[in-house]
Amino acid sequence: MKNKDIKNSIGLLAIICSTLLNAQIGIETTTIRGSGIMDFPIGSDKGIIIPIINSNRNPNPSPGTIMMYQNIIVGFTNSGSVNFTDVGNTSSVSFNASTPPPVGVNDVIIGSGSSPASGGALVLESPNKALILPSVSNVVNMPNPYPGTICYDQNSKSFALFDGQVWSFWK
């Protein structure tokens, strides 16, 4: 291959990679609303199930992390933690007892080639895009919600989080 061909190939590869890094992803939809990095169909009866961390493990989350820890759905900021729910119930959850892989191993980053965030299995990293939660018609009608489910409830016009016992709503 000639030098010019190699440079052209590298240039084309760089363009393809930058396009993929800035891609918008639709889950069960082909239409992305606004500037979302990840979007879901409107009116579904499904939510996102956030990680449920075994209370025997001490998480060291990056700001912007949301998880269920010690039966409470909690988010983390630079200032500390924010409880989104009261104590729920994770008795239906089977925790994986295996040793987790080291940080950075098997992590998936969407929206960027790298991230300063640590401890996430899935990291959405973008300077100008956000996650758009699944928009559920009415969470009360959601069949068998799993502890740690989060979505946007169209009925109450609020964020809805299921702690294994009750739904908590944030406007």
C-alpha positions in Angstrom: 0.0 0.0 0.0 1.3 3.5 -0.8 1.8 6.2 1.8 -1.1 8.2 0.2 -3.4 5.1 0.4 -2.5 4.6 4.1 -3.2 8.2 4.9 -6.6 8.1 3.1 -7.5 4.9 4.9 -6.5 6.4 8.3 -8.6 9.5 7.5 -11.6 7.4 6.5 -11.3 5.3 9.7 -11.1 8.5 11.8 -14.3 9.8 10.2 -16.1 6.5 10.8 -14.9 6.3 14.4 -15.9 10.0 15.2 -19.4 9.3 13.7 -19.8 6.2 15.9 -18.6 8.0 19.0 -21.2 10.7 18.5 -24.0 8.4 17.5 -27.5 8.5 18.9 -28.9 5.1 19.9 -32.6 4.1 19.8 -33.7 1.1 21.8 -36.8 -0.4 20.2 -37.2 2.8 18.2 -35.7 4.3 15.1 -36.6 7.9 16.1 -34.5 9.8 18.5 -36.1 12.8 20.3 -34.0 15.9 20.7 -30.3 15.6 21.5 -30.5 12.3 23.4 -27.6 9.9 23.4 -30.0 7.1 24.0 -33.7 7.1 23.6 -36.7 4.7 23.9 -40.2 4.6 22.4 -42.9 6.7 24.0 -45.8 5.0 25.8 -44.0 1.7 26.4 -44.5 -0.3 29.6 -40.8 -0.9 30.1 -38.2 1.1 32.1 -34.5 0.9 32.6 -33.3 -1.3 35.5 -30.4 0.4 37.2 -27.7 -1.6 38.9 -28.5 -3.0 42.3 -25.3 -3.2 44.3 -25.0 -5.9 46.9 -24.8 -4.1 50.3 -21.7 -6.2 51.1 -19.8 -4.2 48.4 -18.7 -0.6 49.0 -19.3 1.4 45.8 -17.0 4.2 44.8 -19.2 6.0 42.3 -18.4 8.9 40.0 -20.7 11.9 40.0 -23.8 11.3 37.9 -24.0 7.6 39.0 -27.4 6.3 39.9 -27.9 2.8 41.5 -29.8 0.9 44.1 -27.7 0.4 47.2 -28.8 -0.9 50.6 -32.4 -1.0 49.3 -32.5 2.7 48.4 -32.2 4.2 44.9 -29.5 6.7 45.3 -27.7 9.2 43.0 -24.2 10.6 43.4 -23.0 14.2 42.8 -19.7 16.0 43.6 -21.3 17.0 46.9 -22.3 13.5 48.0 -25.3 11.2 47.7 -29.0 11.9 47.1 -31.6 9.4 48.2 -34.4 9.2 45.6 -36.5 6.6 47.5 -37.1 5.4 51.0 -35.9 1.9 51.9 -37.3 -0.6 49.4 -37.2 -4.3 49.0 -34.7 -6.3 47.0 -35.6 -9.8 48.3 -36.5 -10.9 44.8 -33.0 -10.0 43.6 -30.3 -12.7 43.2 -26.9 -11.1 43.6 -23.9 -12.3 41.6 -21.5 -13.5 44.2 -18.5 -13.6 41.9 -15.6 -11.1 42.2 -16.3 -8.1 39.9 -13.7 -7.4 37.2 -11.2 -4.6 37.7 -12.5 -1.1 36.9 -12.3 -0.5 33.2 -12.6 -4.2 32.2 -15.7 -4.9 30.2 -17.0 -1.3 30.6 -19.0 0.0 27.7 -18.7 3.7 26.9 -21.2 5.3 24.5 -20.8 8.8 23.2 -17.0 9.0 23.7 -13.8 7.1 23.2 -13.0 7.3 26.9 -14.4 8.5 30.2 -13.1 9.7 33.5 -16.1 7.9 35.2 -15.2 4.8 37.1 -17.2 1.8 38.3 -19.9 1.8 35.6 -20.7 -1.2 33.4 -22.4 1.2 31.0 -21.1 4.8 30.8 -22.9 7.4 28.7 -20.4 10.2 28.2 -21.2 13.2 26.1 -20.6 17.0 26.3 -23.9 17.8 24.7 -26.3 14.7 24.8 -28.2 13.1 27.6 -30.1 9.9 28.3 -33.8 10.1 27.5 -35.6 7.8 29.9 -38.3 5.4 28.6 -41.6 7.3 28.6 -44.3 5.0 30.2 -48.0 5.8 29.8 -48.8 4.9 33.5 -46.3 3.0 35.7 -49.2 1.7 37.8 -50.1 -0.5 34.8 -46.5 -1.7 34.3 -46.5 -5.5 34.7 -44.2 -6.8 37.4 -41.7 -3.9 37.8 -38.3 -5.0 39.0 -36.5 -3.3 41.9 -34.4 -0.4 40.5 -36.7 0.3 37.5 -36.6 4.0 36.4 -38.6 5.7 33.7 -40.6 8.9 33.0 -44.3 8.5 33.9 -46.6 10.3 31.4 -49.6 10.0 33.8 -48.0 11.9 36.7 -45.6 13.9 34.4 -42.6 12.9 36.7 -39.7 10.6 37.0 -40.7 7.3 38.5 -38.4 5.0 40.4 -39.4 1.6 41.8 -37.7 0.4 44.9 -39.1 -3.1 45.0 -42.2 -2.0 47.1 -43.5 1.3 45.8 -43.1 3.8 43.1 -41.4 7.2 44.0 -42.1 10.2 41.9 -39.9 13.2 41.3 -41.1 16.3 39.5 
